[in-house]
Amino acid sequence: MLKNKPGFNKYGKGDNGVYFKTKEKLIVAMENAKKLRLHNEKIKSINPATDFDLLIQDILLLKEK
């Protein structure tokens, strides 16, 4: 949970500045999310999961345009 992380004890949904506090961890987060997505696809998991890596990839491509 984000509230348990240093600097986020007063975090509320929709707070400003979260991206700038976490952007240095974005690449690692995307890599981990991709590993999890591919693992879930391989085992045909029925557990809900996000495609975080694909979402952020698309957002970054939009930013470049």
Residue pairs with C-beta under 8 A, 6 or more apart in sequence:
2 8
2 11
2 18
3 9
3 11
7 21
8 18
8 21
11 18
22 29
26 56
29 52
29 56
30 52
30 53
30 56
30 57
31 53
33 50
33 51
33 52
33 53
33 56
34 53
36 49
37 49
37 51
37 52
37 53
37 54
39 45
40 47
40 49
